[in-house]
Each structure stands twice: as C-alpha cells, then as structure tokens.
C-alpha cells in the first residue's frame, strides 16, 4: 500500500481537501481497493490524477500456490526493485492467519531454514508487509471471510527490522484503517534482545514467540548463529522482563531435529529455564528444507513432547501445514525475479 504521508502529500499538491487523503487510506485498508479506479468515493478526476502520481500497491503478486488439502496457500510477490518475497495464508475452521515476511531473505543464517541459508537482501517496509496482508484479505473477502490473525513468522527476522515491523503492527491495529486487534498479532524472533525490549515498551499487547531450538549455548550457536551475540542467559532475561511487564503468555518454538536437539541433555537444560508461569513450548516437526537434517517421525516428536511434559514444561506439538507447496515453517525461499 501507499505510505500515508505520500497520500497526504499527493492530495495536498493536487489542491484537494485533506479529508480526501483519509478517504484514500480507508479505501486501501478497509475497502481493500487494488487501484484508484475502485475508490468510487473520490471524484473521477481526482482518481485519475492520483493514479498518475501514485501506485496503490508496493508489491505485485506474481505466483499463487494452494495445497492439495486447501488449508494453506502461498503467494510470491515482486517488489518494485525486482526482488521476490513470499507470504502464506493458513486456513482454519474459525481463523484465517496470514504469515508475513519482514525481510527479503534473512541475515541470521539458521542452517535448517531455507530463507536463512540464502542470505539477506534488504528490509521490507511496513507498507510492503501490509500489502501481503491486504492481498489475502481481498481473497478471503470474496469467500465471505476475513483475516483474523497476522504472524510475523515468514522470511526474515522481524526484530532486525524493528522500526518497520512495529510500524506494520500499528497500521494493522489502526482503528481508522485495517483495525485488527493487537492481540491478534504475533512476532517471532530468534532472540533479538533490543527488539524484545522495544516490543515490551511500545506494543505490549502483541504476542511474542521466541525461536529457541536448543537450550545450551554450544548447540544454539550452531543452530541459531545470532546466539553468539545474544546468548541464552541474555535472551531469557529479556523474556522474563517481557512477561513481568505484560503478564502475557510467551511462546517458545523448537524445531525438532532428530539426533541434534532432541536428546535428554537438551530436554533437561530447557526444562530448567521453561518451568515458569506463562511460558509455553511449541514443538515444530522439521520440514524438509535441506541443510543436512531430516524430518522426525511422529513417534519421535511425541517422545520428545512426553519428555518435556514429564520435566514440567507446558508443551504442545504445533501443526505446520503447507509442506506440499514449500509453505511450511522454514521452507520460504528467496526467489529472485527479473525486473
């Protein structure tokens, strides 16, 4: 979508009254307009003049995939500077969740994640993140449904792009615009401590998920290279500050890598940190995405869950649909486009 400041500037330069800028903004975020021609609340001449100056969307949809079961869809978008970014729609009986990318690629470099292995290209703006949500909102509207949740768990590390990620949350939550409740938003981080602290101060109602994956620094250094900068003690101290201030449940994510992070040593080390009120651990079976790892069997995942529960950890297995279209956790890949 267009930045609100750009809309206001264009409207002012055209000599139109300021309320026209608010109408454009609402047409984009509430009316889900794809172009100015759809904004029939505006005079035809103003629509034409704005269309000559502005492009309604910062992203252009290029490809669209749907899983055989129909519960997951993935879209590839082209940025204006010719890069590719992917976003996912997860369908549930009573929910429709959009998984948003915050960067083109990812700088963290987790070896089990497709995005991380392909490196970092650039940050996405809040408007580019919004466009991913608006695309799915239009599709759902045609079915009589709406977006109920947005998770910043796609390509990239959201809290290495904190300014724009928090601004995207503000746009999604804006009562004059998209008006999605803050508690319907979730940000997943590998443990960027300054970002966690900012989230606590600036958006305490937004859900926080921390991708843990290992409970000892030596293993986590290998699985989550940013751990060398923000080690486990520092990350868990930030998590404790967050929970004390927000009184909100904090989710930890653990991608199950058989023979790597599912041993009793890891369970014991994790349990010593996770046996706290409002802490909850989600196990995510590894989705085949290369990197020399294999997907666990159902029995291996269940065995790990039982050991965590026996150690006093609140723990569930999180379903990760979309593997058939490479839309599951860790599978979003950086697709480069010709300009």
N, C-alpha and C positions, 0 to 999 in steps of 0.2 A: 504494500500500500504506500501511498504518498505520505511523507512526513507532514505533520500538521502545520509546522512552520512554513513549509513550501506551499501548502494550500493557502494559508493566510496571506503570504507574500503575493502569490499569483492573483488572488481575488482583489487585493488592495491595488495592485498595478493595473488591473482592468477597470478600476473605478467602481466596483460592485460593493454593496454594503457588507460589513463584517459578518453578518449573520449567514451570508451565503457560504462562507468558509465552514461554519458549523454544519450547514446542510450537506456539504460535500463529505465532511468527516463522518457524519452519521450515515450517509448513503453507502460509504465504504464499509463501515464497521457494523452497522445494524441492518442496512438494506442489502449488504453483500454484493453491491454493484461491481461488475467487472470492468466497466468503462463509463465515460461521462454520458454517453447516449442513454444509459439506463437511469440516469439521475433526473427523472422527469419532474422533480420538484423545482429544478432550475429552469430559467428561461432558455429556449433553444439557442439563442445567440451566445449566452454565457457558456453553455455546454460546449459549443463549438470552439470558443476562444480558449477555454481551459484545456480542451483536448489537444489544441495546437501547441500548448505550453508544457503540459504535464502528461506523464504516463501513469495510469491508475494503479498499476502493479509493479513492484520491484522485482518480481520473479515471473518467469514464463513457464507453464507446465509443458513438459516435453514427452514424457512417457508415463504410463499408468499400469500397474500390475495388480491383480486380485488373486488371492489364494484360492485353491480349489474349494475349500470349505466356505469361502466367502466372509470369513471373520476378520481377515486382515487385508489391507490394501496399501500399496506403496506408490509414491509418485516421485519422479525425477523432475527437478526444476532447473532452468537455466537462469543464472544471474545476469545482470546487464553487462558485466565484463566477461561473460563467456564461461563461467565455471558451473559445475553441477553440484546440486545439493539434494538430499533425499529426505522425505518425511513419510510418516506411517500413520494410518488410521486403524485403530483396534476397535472392533465391534463387540459389544457385549449386550445381553438382553435389555439391560436398563441403563447402559452407559455407552458413550462413544468417546474414546480417548484418542487425542492426536499426540503423536510423539514427534517433537520438533527438534531440528538441528540448530545449533547455535554457532557453528563454525563451518567453513569449508575445509574438511579434513579435521585432524586433531594433532596437537603437538605433544600429547602425553606419551604416546607410543606403547600402550599396553600390547604385548605380543599376541594376545588371544583375540584382539579386536581388529576387524578389517579397517575401520576408519583410522585407528592409531598406527597401524603398520604402513599406511600410505602417506603419512605426514600431514603437515599443516600448510594451508594456502593463505587463508585470510579470515578475519572475523566477519560474522554476519551482523547486519544492523537489526534494530528492533523491528523495523518495518518489514525486513526480509523474513524475520521469524513470524511476524503477524500474517504475512502472505501465505505461509504454509498452513496456518490455522484456517484462514478465510477460504482457501481452496477446498478443504474438507467440509467446512461449514456450508458452502454452496451445494456440494454434492449431497450432504445429509438433508438439507432443506428440501431438496427435490423428493426425498423419501418421507417427509414429514417428521424428521428427527433433527437433533441439534448436537453440537459439541458440548459434552458435559465436563470433560477434563482435558487439561493440557499438561504434558510432561516434557521437560527439557532433558531428554534422555537419548536424543538422536546423535548425529555426528557432532563431535566436538566436546570440549569441556566447558560447560556454561559459565563456571566461575573463573575461567581465564578470559572471559568476555563479560565481566560482571556488570559494567555500566549498561551495555545494550540488553543483556538478559533481564536485568531488573526493570529497565525501561519497557521491555516487551511485556513483562508481568503487569506493569502499570497500565499499559494500553489494553491488555486483555481484561483487566479488572475495572477499567474506566466506566462508571455508571452512565456516562453520556455516550459511550461507544459500545464495545462488544459486551461489557457487563457480565463477565464470568467471575464468579466468586473467587476470592484469593485462596480459599481452602480447596478449590478445585484445581489449583496449580501446584506442580511439584518440580523441584530442581534436583537433579542427580549430579553429584560431584565425586571425584576420587579423593577429595580432602584438601581443597584449596582453602587454607585456614583464613586468610584475609576475606575471601568471598563469603565463607560461612559466617564470619562475624558481621559483615555488612548485611547479609540476609537477615540475621537476627535483629539488627537495629532498624533496617529500612522496610522489611517485608516479613514481619514475624508470623503472619498467618499463612504464608506459602509453605508447603510441605518440603522437608529436606530429606534426601536419601543420600547415603554415603556408600560409595562402591568400595568395599573393604577387600574381599578376595583372599586375604591372608592375614594372620594375626601375629606374625613375627616379622621384624623389620628385614631380616635377611631374605626371606621369601618374597615379601611385598616389594622390596627393592627391585626384584626381577619381574614381578607381575605388573606392578604399577610404578614405573620409573620416577614419578613425581614424589614417591615416598622418600627419596633421598633428600628432598627439600623439606617436605612436611612429614616427619616420621610419625609413627603410631601414637606416641605419647602426646605430641602436639595436636594431632587430629582429634584424639579422644578428649583432650582438654577443651577444644573448641566445641565438640559435641555436647559436653557437659554444660558449658556456658549457654549453648543454644536451648537445651531442654529446661534449664533452670529459669531462663528468661521467658520462654514461650509456653511452657507446660504442654507442648505438643509432642505427639509420638514421633520418634525419629527412626527411620528405616535404614537398615544396613543391607547391602547387596553382596552376595557371594556367588560368583560364577563357579560352578562345580567342575573342577579339572581333575579327573581321576588320576591317582598316583602322584599328584602335585600338591593339592591343597585340601585333601580330604582325609588326612591321617589324624590319629588320635592326638598328636602333639599340637596340631593346629586347632583342633576342637577345644582342647584344654586351655590353650592360650587365648582363644577367642572368648570362651565362656567366662574367663576371669575379668574380661572387660565388658561383656554384654549382659551380665546378670544385674541389670539395673531397671528400675521402673521406666516405662515409656520407650525402652529400646526394643526393637523387633528386627529379627534377621530373616531376610528372604533368600532362599536358595534358588539359583537360576541354572538349570542344566546348560552346559556349554553347547552352543550351536556351532556346527561345523563351519569354521571360517579360516581354516589353515593355521599356521603358526606352530605346527608340530604337536598339537593337542588333539585329544579325541573326545567325543561326546560320551557322557556317562550313561550307563543303563538306568532304567527306572529303579532297579533294586539298589544300585549304588547310591542314587540320590536319596532314596528312602532310608537307607542305612545311615547316611550322614545326618539326615534330619533327626532320626531317633537318637543318635549320639548327642546332638546339640540339645535336644529336649531333655535327655537324661542328665545333662550337665547343667540344667537350669536355665536354658536360653529359650525365649519365646521365638519359635522358628516355624516357618511355613515354606512350602515349595511354590514358587511363582511360575505360573504357566507363561511360556514365551512363544506365542503363535507367530506364524509368518515365515517359518524356515523355508517353505517351498518357493518363496519369491525373494529370498535373502532379505527379509524384513524383520527378522527376529533380533533379539539383543546381541550386539556385537557384530552384526552382519552388514550394516550400512557401509557402503564403499564409496570412495570418492570417484565420481565419474566425470571425466573431463570432456568438455564439449568444444567443438569448433565454433568460432564466433560467427 
